[in-house]
């Protein structure tokens, strides 16, 4: 889960670089999903093992995770293209309370004041780190906010549903399925809205190279580690661990884009990391106590 979060922490900076070359949000996502589909397709021989979906309900749940993945990519990448990086970087963390409340509602765990406090620290740290309130008046801020919130809810669906399907699917099978569904979703969107396919002209070669790198860092590596990690950590703890994405995003933006690191951002990073540690320790104490 930490590996997945680290990869996605660098993701926003790389996406902005792809946009600077003239690519649209759907082109970037399509390239990522295509690369991941081809990579995971190499493990096709493992798909014939007895551990695979059987029956309508199991296939339906897997398909719903794939649809949620389309929503994450499309709306998250759209949010990055409409407004500042701070908006999707912060609002994506709305999935944390959603996943935690769902786990309480379904009685997978009981309410813990310590865990609720830890999640609050992560959310507060996200707000401080990205200084999101200063971006609300920027052009395209409102549409970017709506897109980021939608992406966050789709992200919550993936976190909630993935642990349950691990009993009848391998991590490679899950990764291939959601990547291929995401790719098909992008193709359908481009087919009905061809104006989203931009002419890259002289930047085509650079875009393809960057897209290959994005395919590894933005889709393949974080997806397989997510699919392997979530069944082990559970949706709630996994979501908190993945929030290490934000500190990585801050430092990568400072190194690659020259963005400043002020005391407020450093404080926000410290709060996020503190929230992760507190939640993890609390979760371990509950396991040992039981």
The 8 nearest C-alpha neighbors of each residue, nearest first, counted from 0:
[[1, 3, 228, 2, 241, 225, 240, 237],
 [0, 2, 4, 3, 241, 240, 5, 243],
 [3, 1, 5, 0, 4, 6, 221, 224],
 [2, 4, 221, 0, 6, 1, 5, 224],
 [3, 5, 244, 241, 1, 7, 2, 6],
 [6, 4, 8, 2, 244, 3, 7, 247],
 [7, 5, 3, 8, 4, 216, 9, 221],
 [6, 8, 10, 4, 9, 5, 244, 217],
 [7, 9, 244, 248, 247, 5, 6, 10],
 [10, 8, 7, 248, 6, 12, 11, 251],
 [9, 11, 7, 13, 8, 12, 217, 14],
 [12, 10, 14, 13, 9, 15, 8, 84],
 [11, 13, 15, 14, 10, 9, 252, 16],
 [14, 12, 16, 10, 15, 11, 17, 9],
 [15, 13, 11, 17, 16, 12, 10, 18],
 [14, 16, 18, 12, 13, 17, 19, 11],
 [15, 17, 13, 19, 14, 18, 12, 20],
 [18, 16, 14, 20, 19, 15, 22, 13],
 [19, 17, 22, 15, 21, 20, 16, 23],
 [18, 20, 16, 17, 21, 15, 22, 14],
 [21, 19, 17, 18, 22, 202, 206, 16],
 [22, 20, 18, 19, 199, 23, 17, 197],
 [23, 21, 18, 20, 17, 197, 26, 199],
 [22, 24, 26, 25, 197, 18, 195, 27],
 [23, 25, 76, 27, 26, 77, 28, 80],
 [24, 26, 28, 27, 23, 29, 185, 73],
 [27, 25, 29, 23, 24, 28, 22, 30],
 [28, 26, 30, 24, 25, 29, 31, 23],
 [27, 29, 31, 25, 30, 26, 32, 72],
 [30, 28, 26, 32, 31, 27, 185, 182],
 [31, 29, 33, 27, 28, 32, 210, 34],
 [30, 32, 214, 28, 34, 29, 33, 218],
 [31, 33, 182, 178, 35, 29, 34, 30],
 [34, 32, 36, 30, 35, 31, 182, 29],
 [33, 35, 31, 37, 214, 36, 32, 30],
 [34, 36, 219, 38, 32, 33, 37, 39],
 [37, 35, 33, 179, 178, 39, 175, 38],
 [36, 38, 40, 34, 35, 39, 33, 41],
 [39, 37, 35, 40, 36, 41, 34, 219],
 [40, 38, 175, 41, 36, 42, 37, 35],
 [39, 41, 37, 43, 42, 38, 36, 175],
 [42, 40, 39, 43, 38, 37, 44, 36],
 [41, 43, 40, 44, 39, 45, 171, 46],
 [44, 42, 40, 46, 45, 41, 39, 47],
 [43, 45, 46, 42, 47, 41, 48, 40],
 [44, 46, 43, 47, 48, 42, 172, 171],
 [47, 45, 43, 44, 48, 172, 51, 42],
 [48, 46, 45, 44, 49, 51, 43, 50],
 [47, 49, 50, 46, 45, 51, 44, 169],
 [48, 50, 51, 47, 46, 167, 52, 168],
 [51, 49, 167, 48, 168, 169, 52, 166],
 [50, 52, 168, 167, 49, 53, 48, 46],
 [53, 51, 57, 167, 58, 168, 54, 50],
 [54, 52, 57, 51, 58, 55, 56, 167],
 [53, 55, 56, 57, 58, 52, 59, 51],
 [54, 56, 58, 57, 59, 53, 52, 60],
 [57, 55, 59, 58, 54, 60, 53, 61],
 [56, 58, 60, 52, 59, 55, 54, 53],
 [59, 57, 61, 55, 60, 56, 52, 62],
 [58, 60, 56, 62, 57, 61, 55, 63],
 [61, 59, 63, 57, 62, 58, 56, 64],
 [60, 62, 58, 64, 63, 59, 57, 65],
 [61, 63, 65, 59, 64, 60, 58, 66],
 [64, 62, 66, 60, 65, 61, 59, 67],
 [65, 63, 67, 61, 62, 66, 157, 68],
 [64, 66, 177, 62, 68, 63, 67, 180],
 [67, 65, 63, 69, 68, 64, 62, 70],
 [66, 68, 153, 70, 64, 69, 65, 63],
 [69, 67, 65, 71, 70, 66, 64, 181],
 [70, 68, 181, 66, 72, 67, 71, 73],
 [69, 71, 67, 68, 73, 72, 74, 150],
 [72, 70, 150, 68, 69, 75, 153, 74],
 [71, 73, 75, 69, 70, 74, 76, 28],
 [72, 74, 70, 76, 75, 71, 77, 69],
 [73, 75, 77, 146, 150, 76, 71, 72],
 [76, 74, 78, 72, 77, 150, 147, 71],
 [75, 77, 79, 24, 78, 73, 74, 72],
 [76, 78, 74, 80, 75, 79, 24, 73],
 [77, 79, 143, 75, 81, 146, 76, 80],
 [80, 78, 76, 77, 81, 82, 84, 75],
 [79, 81, 77, 78, 82, 76, 24, 18],
 [82, 80, 78, 139, 143, 79, 77, 142],
 [81, 83, 139, 140, 143, 79, 80, 78],
 [82, 84, 85, 86, 79, 134, 81, 140],
 [83, 85, 86, 79, 87, 88, 82, 11],
 [86, 84, 129, 88, 83, 131, 87, 89],
 [85, 87, 88, 89, 84, 83, 90, 131],
 [88, 86, 147, 90, 89, 91, 85, 84],
 [87, 89, 85, 86, 91, 90, 84, 245],
 [90, 88, 87, 125, 86, 91, 92, 85],
 [91, 89, 92, 87, 93, 147, 148, 88],
 [92, 90, 151, 93, 89, 87, 88, 147],
 [91, 93, 94, 90, 95, 89, 122, 151],
 [94, 92, 95, 91, 90, 151, 96, 97],
 [93, 95, 155, 97, 92, 151, 96, 152],
 [94, 96, 93, 98, 97, 92, 238, 99],
 [97, 95, 99, 98, 94, 100, 93, 118],
 [98, 96, 94, 100, 95, 99, 101, 155],
 [97, 99, 101, 95, 96, 100, 155, 235],
 [98, 100, 96, 102, 101, 235, 97, 95],
 [101, 99, 103, 97, 102, 98, 96, 104],
 [102, 100, 104, 98, 103, 99, 105, 97],
 [101, 103, 107, 99, 105, 100, 104, 108],
 [104, 102, 106, 100, 108, 101, 105, 109],
 [103, 105, 101, 106, 102, 100, 107, 108],
 [104, 106, 102, 103, 107, 101, 108, 100],
 [107, 105, 103, 108, 104, 102, 109, 101],
 [108, 106, 102, 105, 103, 109, 104, 101],
 [107, 109, 106, 103, 102, 110, 105, 104],
 [110, 108, 103, 111, 106, 107, 102, 104],
 [109, 111, 103, 112, 108, 115, 114, 100],
 [112, 110, 114, 113, 115, 109, 116, 108],
 [111, 113, 115, 114, 116, 110, 117, 109],
 [114, 112, 116, 111, 115, 117, 281, 278],
 [113, 115, 117, 111, 278, 116, 112, 118],
 [114, 116, 112, 118, 117, 113, 111, 119],
 [117, 115, 119, 113, 114, 118, 112, 120],
 [116, 118, 274, 114, 120, 119, 115, 278],
 [119, 117, 121, 115, 120, 116, 274, 114],
 [120, 118, 116, 122, 117, 121, 123, 115],
 [119, 121, 117, 123, 274, 118, 122, 270],
 [120, 122, 271, 124, 118, 274, 119, 123],
 [123, 121, 125, 119, 124, 120, 118, 126],
 [124, 122, 120, 126, 125, 121, 119, 127],
 [123, 267, 125, 270, 271, 121, 127, 122],
 [126, 124, 122, 128, 123, 89, 127, 121],
 [127, 125, 123, 124, 128, 129, 130, 131],
 [128, 126, 267, 124, 130, 125, 129, 264],
 [129, 127, 264, 267, 125, 126, 130, 124],
 [128, 130, 85, 131, 126, 127, 125, 89],
 [131, 129, 127, 128, 132, 126, 133, 85],
 [130, 132, 129, 134, 133, 85, 126, 86],
 [133, 131, 134, 135, 130, 126, 136, 129],
 [132, 134, 131, 135, 130, 136, 137, 129],
 [135, 133, 137, 131, 132, 136, 83, 140],
 [136, 134, 140, 137, 132, 133, 131, 141],
 [135, 137, 134, 140, 138, 133, 139, 141],
 [136, 138, 134, 140, 135, 139, 82, 83],
 [139, 137, 140, 136, 82, 81, 141, 135],
 [138, 140, 82, 81, 142, 141, 143, 137],
 [139, 141, 143, 82, 135, 137, 138, 142],
 [140, 142, 144, 143, 139, 145, 135, 138],
 [143, 141, 145, 144, 140, 139, 146, 81],
 [142, 144, 78, 140, 146, 141, 81, 82],
 [145, 143, 141, 147, 142, 146, 140, 148],
 [144, 146, 142, 148, 143, 147, 149, 141],
 [145, 147, 74, 143, 149, 78, 144, 148],
 [148, 146, 87, 150, 144, 149, 75, 145],
 [149, 147, 151, 145, 150, 146, 90, 144],
 [148, 150, 146, 152, 151, 147, 145, 153],
 [151, 149, 71, 147, 153, 74, 148, 75],
 [150, 152, 91, 154, 148, 94, 149, 153],
 [151, 153, 155, 149, 154, 150, 94, 148],
 [154, 152, 67, 156, 150, 155, 151, 71],
 [153, 155, 151, 157, 152, 156, 71, 150],
 [154, 156, 94, 152, 158, 153, 157, 98],
 [155, 157, 153, 159, 154, 158, 160, 152],
 [158, 156, 154, 160, 155, 159, 64, 161],
 [159, 157, 234, 155, 156, 161, 160, 154],
 [158, 160, 156, 157, 234, 161, 155, 98],
 [159, 161, 157, 163, 158, 162, 156, 164],
 [160, 162, 163, 164, 157, 158, 159, 165],
 [163, 161, 230, 165, 164, 229, 160, 233],
 [162, 164, 161, 165, 160, 166, 230, 159],
 [165, 163, 166, 161, 162, 167, 168, 160],
 [164, 166, 168, 162, 167, 163, 230, 169],
 [167, 165, 164, 168, 163, 50, 162, 169],
 [166, 168, 51, 50, 165, 52, 164, 169],
 [169, 167, 51, 165, 50, 166, 172, 52],
 [168, 170, 172, 171, 173, 165, 50, 167],
 [169, 171, 173, 226, 172, 227, 174, 223],
 [172, 170, 174, 169, 173, 175, 39, 42],
 [171, 173, 169, 175, 174, 170, 46, 176],
 [174, 172, 170, 176, 171, 175, 177, 169],
 [175, 173, 171, 172, 176, 177, 223, 170],
 [176, 174, 39, 178, 172, 36, 173, 177],
 [175, 177, 173, 179, 178, 174, 172, 180],
 [176, 178, 65, 180, 179, 174, 175, 181],
 [179, 177, 181, 32, 175, 36, 176, 180],
 [178, 180, 182, 36, 176, 181, 177, 175],
 [179, 181, 183, 177, 182, 178, 65, 184],
 [182, 180, 69, 184, 178, 179, 183, 177],
 [181, 183, 179, 32, 185, 184, 180, 29],
 [182, 184, 186, 180, 185, 181, 179, 187],
 [185, 183, 181, 187, 182, 186, 180, 188],
 [186, 184, 188, 182, 183, 187, 29, 189],
 [187, 185, 183, 189, 184, 188, 190, 182],
 [186, 188, 190, 184, 185, 189, 183, 191],
 [189, 187, 185, 191, 190, 186, 192, 184],
 [188, 190, 192, 193, 186, 191, 187, 185],
 [191, 189, 187, 188, 193, 192, 186, 185],
 [190, 192, 188, 189, 193, 187, 186, 194],
 [191, 193, 189, 194, 190, 188, 195, 196],
 [194, 192, 189, 195, 190, 196, 191, 188],
 [193, 195, 196, 192, 197, 189, 191, 190],
 [196, 194, 193, 192, 197, 189, 23, 25],
 [197, 195, 194, 193, 26, 23, 189, 198],
 [196, 198, 195, 199, 22, 23, 194, 21],
 [197, 199, 200, 196, 21, 22, 203, 202],
 [198, 200, 203, 202, 21, 197, 201, 22],
 [201, 199, 202, 198, 203, 21, 204, 197],
 [202, 200, 203, 199, 204, 205, 198, 20],
 [203, 201, 199, 205, 200, 204, 206, 20],
 [202, 204, 206, 199, 205, 201, 200, 207],
 [203, 205, 207, 206, 202, 208, 201, 209],
 [206, 204, 208, 202, 207, 203, 209, 20],
 [205, 207, 209, 203, 204, 208, 210, 202],
 [208, 206, 210, 204, 209, 205, 203, 211],
 [209, 207, 211, 205, 210, 206, 204, 212],
 [208, 210, 206, 212, 211, 207, 213, 205],
 [209, 211, 213, 207, 212, 208, 206, 30],
 [212, 210, 214, 208, 213, 209, 207, 215],
 [211, 213, 209, 215, 214, 210, 216, 208],
 [214, 212, 210, 217, 216, 215, 211, 209],
 [213, 215, 31, 211, 218, 212, 34, 217],
 [214, 216, 219, 212, 213, 220, 217, 218],
 [217, 215, 213, 6, 220, 214, 218, 212],
 [216, 218, 213, 214, 10, 215, 7, 6],
 [217, 219, 214, 222, 221, 215, 31, 216],
 [218, 220, 215, 35, 222, 221, 214, 223],
 [219, 221, 222, 223, 215, 216, 218, 224],
 [222, 220, 3, 224, 223, 219, 218, 225],
 [223, 221, 225, 219, 224, 220, 218, 226],
 [222, 224, 226, 225, 220, 221, 174, 227],
 [225, 223, 227, 221, 222, 226, 228, 3],
 [226, 224, 222, 228, 223, 227, 0, 229],
 [225, 227, 223, 170, 224, 228, 229, 222],
 [226, 228, 224, 225, 170, 229, 223, 230],
 [227, 229, 225, 231, 0, 226, 230, 224],
 [228, 230, 232, 233, 231, 237, 225, 226],
 [229, 231, 162, 233, 228, 232, 165, 227],
 [232, 230, 228, 229, 233, 227, 162, 237],
 [233, 231, 229, 237, 236, 230, 228, 234],
 [234, 232, 229, 230, 235, 237, 231, 236],
 [233, 235, 158, 237, 159, 236, 238, 229],
 [234, 236, 238, 237, 99, 233, 98, 239],
 [237, 235, 239, 238, 232, 234, 233, 240],
 [238, 236, 234, 240, 232, 235, 239, 229],
 [239, 237, 241, 235, 236, 240, 234, 95],
 [238, 240, 236, 242, 241, 237, 275, 235],
 [241, 239, 237, 242, 238, 1, 0, 275],
 [240, 242, 4, 238, 243, 239, 0, 1],
 [243, 241, 244, 239, 240, 245, 4, 238],
 [242, 244, 241, 245, 4, 246, 240, 5],
 [243, 245, 8, 4, 242, 5, 247, 246],
 [244, 246, 248, 247, 243, 8, 242, 249],
 [247, 245, 249, 268, 248, 244, 243, 250],
 [246, 248, 8, 244, 250, 245, 249, 251],
 [249, 247, 8, 245, 251, 246, 9, 250],
 [250, 248, 246, 252, 247, 251, 245, 253],
 [249, 251, 253, 247, 252, 248, 254, 246],
 [252, 250, 254, 248, 253, 249, 255, 247],
 [253, 251, 256, 249, 255, 250, 254, 258],
 [252, 254, 258, 257, 250, 251, 256, 255],
 [255, 253, 251, 252, 257, 256, 250, 258],
 [256, 254, 252, 251, 257, 253, 12, 258],
 [257, 255, 252, 258, 253, 254, 12, 251],
 [256, 258, 253, 254, 255, 259, 252, 251],
 [259, 257, 253, 256, 252, 260, 254, 255],
 [260, 258, 253, 261, 257, 252, 264, 249],
 [259, 261, 264, 258, 265, 253, 262, 249],
 [260, 262, 264, 263, 259, 265, 266, 128],
 [263, 261, 265, 264, 266, 260, 267, 128],
 [264, 262, 266, 261, 265, 127, 267, 128],
 [265, 263, 128, 267, 266, 261, 262, 127],
 [264, 266, 262, 268, 267, 263, 269, 261],
 [267, 265, 269, 263, 264, 268, 262, 270],
 [266, 124, 268, 128, 127, 264, 270, 269],
 [267, 269, 265, 271, 246, 270, 266, 124],
 [268, 270, 266, 272, 267, 271, 273, 265],
 [269, 271, 124, 273, 267, 268, 272, 120],
 [272, 270, 121, 124, 274, 268, 273, 269],
 [271, 273, 275, 269, 274, 270, 276, 268],
 [274, 272, 270, 276, 275, 271, 269, 277],
 [273, 275, 117, 271, 120, 277, 121, 272],
 [276, 274, 272, 278, 273, 277, 239, 240],
 [275, 277, 279, 273, 274, 278, 280, 272],
 [278, 276, 274, 280, 279, 275, 117, 281],
 [279, 277, 281, 114, 275, 280, 117, 276],
 [278, 280, 282, 276, 281, 277, 275, 283],
 [281, 279, 283, 277, 282, 278, 276, 284],
 [282, 280, 278, 284, 279, 283, 277, 285],
 [281, 283, 279, 285, 280, 284, 278, 286],
 [284, 282, 286, 280, 285, 281, 287, 279],
 [283, 285, 287, 281, 286, 282, 288, 280],
 [286, 284, 288, 282, 283, 287, 289, 281],
 [287, 285, 283, 289, 288, 284, 282, 281],
 [286, 288, 284, 289, 285, 283, 282, 281],
 [289, 287, 285, 286, 284, 283, 282, 281],
 [288, 286, 287, 285, 284, 283, 282, 108]]
